[in-house]
């Protein structure tokens, strides 16, 4: 389980990535409990771009079914904490 400092760093990196990926979105607007679609205006195309950016940044694969279930910034961060901590080649 990641420490609070690790979780904070992950959230900060994710907020930066969201702001860089989603048009007209600033880091200040990205609240950890914000809904991607309802609060941040992330549409289906932006979601695909975000998933691709996450996969590239953290060198992980996020299956489409799983990506659709991640609806808040905090949920994505929790998924990343698990995925990054999992040993390479482990079961998903």
DSSP file (Angstrom, degrees, kcal/mol; ACC not computed):
  #  RESIDUE AA STRUCTURE BP1 BP2  ACC     N-H-->O    O-->H-N    N-H-->O    O-->H-N    TCO  KAPPA ALPHA  PHI   PSI    X-CA   Y-CA   Z-CA
    1    1 A X              0   0    0      0, 0.0     2,-0.0     0, 0.0    81,-0.0   0.000 360.0 360.0 360.0 132.5    0.0    0.0    0.0
    2    2 A X        -     0   0    0      1,-0.1     2,-0.0     2,-0.1    79,-0.0  -0.342 360.0-114.7 -71.9 152.0    1.5    3.4   -1.0
    3    3 A X     >  -     0   0    0      1,-0.1     4,-2.7    -2,-0.0     5,-0.2  -0.286  30.4-103.5 -76.0 168.8    2.3    6.0    1.7
    4    4 A X  H  > S+     0   0    0      1,-0.2     4,-2.5     2,-0.2     5,-0.2   0.876 124.3  52.4 -61.5 -37.0    0.4    9.3    1.9
    5    5 A X  H  > S+     0   0    0      2,-0.2     4,-2.4     1,-0.2    -1,-0.2   0.908 110.6  47.4 -65.2 -41.4    3.4   11.0    0.4
    6    6 A X  H  > S+     0   0    0      2,-0.2     4,-2.5     1,-0.2    -2,-0.2   0.914 112.5  49.4 -64.9 -42.0    3.4    8.5   -2.5
    7    7 A X  H  X S+     0   0    0     -4,-2.7     4,-2.6     2,-0.2    -2,-0.2   0.908 111.1  49.5 -63.8 -41.7   -0.3    9.0   -3.0
    8    8 A X  H  X S+     0   0    0     -4,-2.5     4,-2.6     2,-0.2    -2,-0.2   0.918 111.7  48.6 -63.0 -44.3    0.0   12.8   -2.9
    9    9 A X  H  X S+     0   0    0     -4,-2.4     4,-2.6     2,-0.2    -2,-0.2   0.914 111.9  49.5 -63.0 -42.5    2.8   12.6   -5.5
   10   10 A X  H  X S+     0   0    0     -4,-2.5     4,-2.5     2,-0.2    -2,-0.2   0.918 111.6  48.5 -62.6 -44.7    0.8   10.3   -7.7
   11   11 A X  H  X S+     0   0    0     -4,-2.6     4,-2.7     2,-0.2    -2,-0.2   0.910 111.6  50.2 -61.9 -42.2   -2.3   12.6   -7.5
   12   12 A X  H  X S+     0   0    0     -4,-2.6     4,-2.3     2,-0.2    -2,-0.2   0.920 112.1  46.6 -63.2 -43.7   -0.1   15.6   -8.3
   13   13 A X  H  X S+     0   0    0     -4,-2.6     4,-2.3     1,-0.2    -1,-0.2   0.898 113.3  49.6 -64.5 -39.4    1.4   13.9  -11.4
   14   14 A X  H  X S+     0   0    0     -4,-2.5     4,-2.7     2,-0.2    -2,-0.2   0.899 109.4  51.2 -66.4 -41.1   -2.0   12.7  -12.5
   15   15 A X  H  X S+     0   0    0     -4,-2.7     4,-2.4     2,-0.2    -2,-0.2   0.921 111.2  48.4 -61.6 -44.0   -3.4   16.3  -12.1
   16   16 A X  H  X S+     0   0    0     -4,-2.3     4,-2.0     2,-0.2    -2,-0.2   0.917 112.0  49.4 -60.6 -43.6   -0.5   17.6  -14.2
   17   17 A X  H  X S+     0   0    0     -4,-2.3     4,-1.9     2,-0.2    -2,-0.2   0.905 110.4  50.2 -64.4 -42.7   -1.2   14.9  -16.8
   18   18 A X  H  X S+     0   0    0     -4,-2.7     4,-3.1     1,-0.2    -1,-0.2   0.930 111.0  48.8 -60.6 -46.3   -4.9   15.7  -17.0
   19   19 A X  H  < S+     0   0    0     -4,-2.4     6,-0.4     1,-0.2    -1,-0.2   0.860 114.2  46.2 -63.6 -35.3   -4.2   19.4  -17.4
   20   20 A X  H  < S+     0   0    0     -4,-2.0    -1,-0.2    -5,-0.2    -2,-0.2   0.784 120.2  39.3 -76.0 -27.0   -1.8   18.7  -20.2
   21   21 A X  H  < S+     0   0    0     -4,-1.9     2,-0.5    -5,-0.2    -2,-0.2   0.850 104.5  66.6 -93.0 -39.2   -4.1   16.2  -21.9
   22   22 A X  S >< S-     0   0    0     -4,-3.1     3,-1.2    -5,-0.2    -1,-0.1  -0.761  86.6-119.2 -94.6 124.2   -7.5   17.7  -21.6
   23   23 A X  T 3  S+     0   0    0     -2,-0.5     3,-0.1     1,-0.2    -3,-0.1  -0.285  91.9   8.5 -61.4 139.7   -8.1   20.9  -23.5
   24   24 A X  T 3  S+     0   0    0      1,-0.2     2,-0.4    -5,-0.1    -1,-0.2   0.754  97.8 124.8  62.3  28.5   -9.0   24.0  -21.5
   25   25 A X    <   -     0   0    0     -3,-1.2     2,-0.3    -6,-0.4    -1,-0.2  -0.972  43.1-160.0-120.4 132.6   -8.3   22.3  -18.1
   26   26 A X    >>  -     0   0    0     -2,-0.4     3,-1.0     1,-0.1     4,-0.6  -0.739  30.6-115.5-107.8 159.5   -5.9   23.7  -15.5
   27   27 A X  G >4 S+     0   0    0     -2,-0.3     3,-1.3     1,-0.3    -1,-0.1   0.876 115.5  60.2 -57.8 -39.1   -4.2   21.8  -12.7
   28   28 A X  G 34 S+     0   0    0      1,-0.3    -1,-0.3     3,-0.0   -13,-0.0   0.787 101.0  54.5 -62.3 -27.5   -6.1   24.0  -10.2
   29   29 A X  G <4 S+     0   0    0     -3,-1.0     2,-1.2     1,-0.1    -1,-0.3   0.638  85.8  93.4 -79.7 -14.9   -9.5   22.7  -11.6
   30   30 A X    <<  -     0   0    0     -3,-1.3     2,-0.3    -4,-0.6    -1,-0.1  -0.674  55.9-178.0 -89.2  95.4   -8.5   19.1  -11.1
   31   31 A X    >   -     0   0    0     -2,-1.2     3,-2.0     1,-0.1    42,-0.4  -0.699  34.7-122.7 -87.7 142.4   -9.9   18.1   -7.7
   32   32 A X  T 3  S+     0   0    0     -2,-0.3    42,-2.4     1,-0.3    43,-0.2   0.818 113.1  44.4 -56.4 -31.2   -9.1   14.5   -6.5
   33   33 A X  T 3  S+     0   0    0     40,-0.2    -1,-0.3    39,-0.1     2,-0.1   0.311  87.0 125.2 -96.7   9.7  -12.8   13.7   -6.1
   34   34 A X    <   -     0   0    0     -3,-2.0    39,-1.5     1,-0.1     2,-0.4  -0.438  64.2-121.9 -70.8 139.4  -13.8   15.3   -9.4
   35   35 A X  B  >> -A   72   0A   0     37,-0.2     5,-1.8     1,-0.2     4,-1.3  -0.672  15.6-138.4 -77.3 131.9  -15.8   13.3  -11.9
   36   36 A X  T  45S+     0   0    0     35,-3.0     6,-2.8    -2,-0.4     4,-0.3   0.940  99.0  29.3 -57.1 -48.5  -13.9   13.1  -15.2
   37   37 A X  T  >5S+     0   0    0     34,-0.4     4,-0.9     4,-0.2    -1,-0.1   0.959 127.8  36.6 -79.6 -53.2  -17.0   13.6  -17.2
   38   38 A X  T  45S+     0   0    0      2,-0.1    -2,-0.1     1,-0.1    -1,-0.1   0.892 130.4  25.0 -73.3 -41.2  -19.4   15.6  -15.0
   39   39 A X  T  <5S+     0   0    0     -4,-1.3    -3,-0.2     1,-0.1    -1,-0.1   0.826 132.4  32.2 -93.9 -35.7  -16.9   18.0  -13.3
   40   40 A X  T  4<S-     0   0    0     -5,-1.8    -3,-0.2    -4,-0.3    -2,-0.1   0.515  96.4-125.4-104.8  -6.3  -14.0   18.1  -15.7
   41   41 A X     <  +     0   0    0     -4,-0.9     2,-0.7    -6,-0.3    -4,-0.2   0.802  44.2 168.5  69.5  29.4  -15.8   17.7  -19.1
   42   42 A X        -     0   0    0     -6,-2.8    -1,-0.2    -7,-0.2    -2,-0.1  -0.670  15.5-164.9 -78.9 112.9  -13.7   14.8  -20.2
   43   43 A X     >  -     0   0    0     -2,-0.7     4,-2.5     1,-0.1     5,-0.2  -0.264  38.3 -87.5 -88.9-177.7  -15.4   13.4  -23.3
   44   44 A X  H  > S+     0   0    0      1,-0.2     4,-1.9     2,-0.2     5,-0.1   0.870 127.6  48.0 -62.4 -38.1  -14.8   10.0  -24.9
   45   45 A X  H  > S+     0   0    0      2,-0.2     4,-2.2     1,-0.2    -1,-0.2   0.929 112.7  48.0 -67.8 -44.6  -12.0   11.2  -27.1
   46   46 A X  H  > S+     0   0    0      1,-0.2     4,-2.6     2,-0.2    -2,-0.2   0.864 109.0  55.5 -63.8 -35.1  -10.3   13.0  -24.2
   47   47 A X  H  X S+     0   0    0     -4,-2.5     4,-2.7     2,-0.2    -1,-0.2   0.920 107.4  48.9 -63.2 -43.4  -10.7    9.8  -22.1
   48   48 A X  H  X S+     0   0    0     -4,-1.9     4,-2.3     1,-0.2    -2,-0.2   0.914 112.5  48.0 -61.5 -42.7   -8.9    7.8  -24.8
   49   49 A X  H  X S+     0   0    0     -4,-2.2     4,-2.2     2,-0.2    -2,-0.2   0.892 111.9  50.2 -64.7 -39.4   -6.1   10.4  -24.9
   50   50 A X  H  X S+     0   0    0     -4,-2.6     4,-2.7     2,-0.2    -2,-0.2   0.929 110.1  49.0 -65.2 -45.4   -5.8   10.4  -21.2
   51   51 A X  H  X S+     0   0    0     -4,-2.7     4,-2.8     1,-0.2    -2,-0.2   0.917 111.9  49.7 -60.9 -43.1   -5.6    6.6  -21.0
   52   52 A X  H  X S+     0   0    0     -4,-2.3     4,-2.2     1,-0.2    -1,-0.2   0.902 111.6  48.7 -62.1 -40.8   -2.9    6.6  -23.7
   53   53 A X  H  X S+     0   0    0     -4,-2.2     4,-2.8     2,-0.2    -2,-0.2   0.894 112.1  48.8 -66.8 -39.9   -1.0    9.3  -21.7
   54   54 A X  H  X S+     0   0    0     -4,-2.7     4,-2.7     2,-0.2     6,-0.3   0.931 111.6  49.3 -63.8 -46.1   -1.3    7.3  -18.5
   55   55 A X  H  X>S+     0   0    0     -4,-2.8     4,-0.9     1,-0.2     5,-0.9   0.899 115.2  44.5 -60.7 -40.8   -0.1    4.1  -20.2
   56   56 A X  H  <5S+     0   0    0     -4,-2.2    -2,-0.2    -5,-0.2    -1,-0.2   0.926 115.3  46.7 -69.3 -45.8    2.9    5.9  -21.7
   57   57 A X  H  <5S+     0   0    0     -4,-2.8    -2,-0.2     1,-0.2    -3,-0.2   0.912 126.0  27.5 -65.1 -45.0    3.8    7.8  -18.5
   58   58 A X  H  <5S-     0   0    0     -4,-2.7    -1,-0.2    -5,-0.2    -2,-0.2   0.382 100.6-125.7-103.0   3.7    3.6    4.8  -16.1
   59   59 A X  T  <5 +     0   0    0     -4,-0.9     2,-0.3    -5,-0.2    -3,-0.2   0.912  67.8 123.3  53.6  48.6    4.4    2.1  -18.6
   60   60 A X      < -     0   0    0     -5,-0.9     2,-0.5    -6,-0.3    -1,-0.2  -0.827  60.6-121.2-128.7 169.0    1.3    0.1  -17.8
   61   61 A X        -     0   0    0     -2,-0.3     2,-0.6    -3,-0.1    -9,-0.1  -0.965  17.6-163.8-114.8 130.6   -1.7   -1.2  -19.8
   62   62 A X        -     0   0    0     -2,-0.5    -7,-0.1   -11,-0.1     5,-0.1  -0.922  19.7-136.1-114.2 105.8   -5.2   -0.1  -18.8
   63   63 A X     >  -     0   0    0     -2,-0.6     4,-2.6     1,-0.1     3,-0.4  -0.272  19.8-118.6 -59.6 146.5   -7.8   -2.4  -20.4
   64   64 A X  H  > S+     0   0    0      1,-0.2     4,-2.1     2,-0.2     5,-0.2   0.878 113.4  53.7 -55.5 -43.1  -10.8   -0.5  -21.9
   65   65 A X  H  > S+     0   0    0      1,-0.2     4,-0.7     2,-0.2    -1,-0.2   0.889 112.0  45.5 -60.9 -38.4  -13.3   -2.1  -19.5
   66   66 A X  H >> S+     0   0    0     -3,-0.4     4,-0.8     1,-0.2     3,-0.8   0.899 109.3  54.7 -71.1 -41.3  -11.2   -1.1  -16.6
   67   67 A X  H >< S+     0   0    0     -4,-2.6     3,-0.7     1,-0.3    -2,-0.2   0.863 103.3  56.5 -60.8 -36.9  -10.7    2.5  -17.9
   68   68 A X  H 3< S+     0   0    0     -4,-2.1    -1,-0.3     1,-0.2    -2,-0.2   0.773 104.2  53.6 -67.0 -25.9  -14.5    2.9  -18.2
   69   69 A X  H << S+     0   0    0     -3,-0.8     2,-1.1    -4,-0.7    -1,-0.2   0.642  88.0  86.2 -83.5 -15.4  -14.9    2.1  -14.5
   70   70 A X    <<  +     0   0    0     -4,-0.8    -1,-0.1    -3,-0.7   -34,-0.0  -0.738  48.9 155.3 -88.6  99.0  -12.4    4.8  -13.4
   71   71 A X        +     0   0    0     -2,-1.1   -35,-3.0   -35,-0.1   -34,-0.4   0.580  51.9  51.3-107.3 -11.5  -14.7    7.8  -13.2
   72   72 A X  B  > S-A   35   0A   0    -37,-0.2     4,-1.9   -36,-0.1   -37,-0.2  -0.866  80.6-117.7-124.0 161.9  -12.9   10.1  -10.7
   73   73 A X  H  > S+     0   0    0    -39,-1.5     4,-2.4   -42,-0.4   -40,-0.2   0.900 116.3  52.8 -60.6 -41.7   -9.3   11.4  -10.4
   74   74 A X  H  > S+     0   0    0    -42,-2.4     4,-2.5     1,-0.2    -1,-0.2   0.880 106.4  52.8 -64.3 -38.4   -8.9    9.5   -7.1
   75   75 A X  H  > S+     0   0    0    -43,-0.2     4,-2.3     2,-0.2    -1,-0.2   0.906 109.7  48.7 -63.3 -41.0  -10.1    6.2   -8.6
   76   76 A X  H  X S+     0   0    0     -4,-1.9     4,-2.7     2,-0.2    -2,-0.2   0.930 111.1  50.1 -63.5 -44.6   -7.5    6.6  -11.3
   77   77 A X  H  X S+     0   0    0     -4,-2.4     4,-2.5     1,-0.2    -2,-0.2   0.902 110.5  49.6 -61.6 -41.3   -4.8    7.4   -8.8
   78   78 A X  H  X S+     0   0    0     -4,-2.5     4,-1.9     2,-0.2    -1,-0.2   0.910 111.5  49.1 -64.1 -41.5   -5.7    4.3   -6.7
   79   79 A X  H  X S+     0   0    0     -4,-2.3     4,-2.8     1,-0.2    -2,-0.2   0.916 111.6  49.4 -62.9 -42.7   -5.6    2.1   -9.8
   80   80 A X  H  X S+     0   0    0     -4,-2.7     4,-3.2     1,-0.2     5,-0.3   0.900 106.9  55.2 -63.5 -40.9   -2.2    3.5  -10.7
   81   81 A X  H  X S+     0   0    0     -4,-2.5     4,-1.4     1,-0.2    -1,-0.2   0.908 113.8  41.3 -59.8 -41.6   -0.9    2.9   -7.2
   82   82 A X  H  X S+     0   0    0     -4,-1.9     4,-1.5     2,-0.2    -2,-0.2   0.925 117.0  47.3 -70.2 -45.0   -1.9   -0.7   -7.5
   83   83 A X  H  < S+     0   0    0     -4,-2.8    -2,-0.2     1,-0.2    -3,-0.2   0.886 114.4  45.7 -66.6 -40.0   -0.7   -1.1  -11.0
   84   84 A X  H  < S+     0   0    0     -4,-3.2    -1,-0.2     1,-0.2    -2,-0.2   0.843 114.5  48.7 -72.6 -33.3    2.7    0.6  -10.5
   85   85 A X  H  < S+     0   0    0     -4,-1.4    -1,-0.2    -5,-0.3    -2,-0.2   0.717  91.0  98.2 -78.7 -21.2    3.3   -1.4   -7.2
   86   86 A X  S  < S-     0   0    0     -4,-1.5     3,-0.1     1,-0.1     2,-0.1  -0.412  85.4-106.9 -68.4 140.7    2.4   -4.8   -8.9
   87   87 A X    >   -     0   0    0      1,-0.1     3,-2.0    -2,-0.1    -1,-0.1  -0.378  43.2 -92.9 -66.5 146.3    5.4   -6.8  -10.0
   88   88 A X  T 3  S+     0   0    0      1,-0.3    -1,-0.1    -4,-0.1     3,-0.1  -0.324 112.9  19.8 -59.1 136.1    6.0   -6.9  -13.7
   89   89 A X  T 3  S+     0   0    0      1,-0.2    -1,-0.3    -3,-0.1    -2,-0.1   0.521  94.6 138.3  81.4   4.1    4.3   -9.9  -15.3
   90   90 A X    <   -     0   0    0     -3,-2.0    -1,-0.2     1,-0.1     2,-0.2  -0.205  62.4 -86.6 -74.6 171.8    2.0  -10.3  -12.4
   91   91 A X              0   0    0      1,-0.1    -1,-0.1    -3,-0.1    -4,-0.1  -0.531 360.0 360.0 -81.0 149.3   -1.7  -11.2  -12.8
   92   92 A X              0   0    0     -2,-0.2    -1,-0.1    -3,-0.1    -2,-0.0   0.434 360.0 360.0 -96.2 360.0   -4.1   -8.3  -13.3
